Amino acid sequence: MQKFSKEVINQLKHYVYIYSDPETDDIFYVGKGVGNRVFSHLTDNEDTEKSRMIKRIRDRGQEPKIEILIHDWKMTIQP
């Protein structure tokens, strides 16, 4: 899956997600997003450790494990 449906986007609202190595379950990226943000890293061509890790995983014939940890939250700022 590389795109959420509009129904899923409406249900998730804001979310926190992780990327991990499917062989070791080692987490290599934590992000927050809305919409299809979680999938944007899969096509990111920047030279970052995250992009290099995704490439190494794909070179093994696998895909990174992506999990939504929490969704539909609102950030509250206290004065």
N, C-alpha and C positions, 0 to 999 in steps of 0.2 A: 504494500500500500504506500502510495506517495502523495495522497491527497485525501482530505476528509470531505465528506458530503456536507452540504449546507446544514442539514439536520444535526450532524455531529458537532459542527462548529458552534451552532446555537446552543447545544447542550453543554459543551466544554467551557465556553466563555474563556476566561483566563486559565492557564495551566502551567504546571512545572513538569519538566520532562528530563529524562536522562538518556544518554547514549552509553552503551557498554559493549565490551568485547564478548561475542557469543560463546567463545571457548572458555574464558576465565571468569566471566561476569564482572570483571574490573570496570568500574565506571570511569569514563574518560571525559565526559562532558555533562554539565547540568545547565539547563536553560529554562527560561520562562517565555511564554508566548500566547498568542491568540491566532485564530484561523489556522493556516497551514504552516506556520513558522517552524514547527518541529521538523518538517521535511526539507527546509531550505539548506541545511548543512549537507545533504546528500549530493547537491549539485554545486557546492561552494568550491571554487578553484583557487582560493587564497592559500598561500603557503603558511599554514598554521599547524600546530601539533594535532589539533582535532582533525583537520583535513588529511594529514599524513596517516593518522590512525585509521580513518575510514578507508583510505586507499590500501593500507596493509591488510585490513580485514577482507576487503573485496579481492585483493590479489590471492587470498586463500580460497576464493570461491564462495565467500559468505557475505552476509550483510550485517551491519551493526544492529545490536539489539536496542530497540527504542521503547521506552516505557513512559506513560503518563503517570506521575506520582500523585498529583492532586489537581483538581480542576474546580471551576466555578467559585473562586475565592475573590475576595475584595481586600485590597490593601488599605489599611487604616493608618493614618499618620497622627500621632499624638502630639499636641503642642508642648 
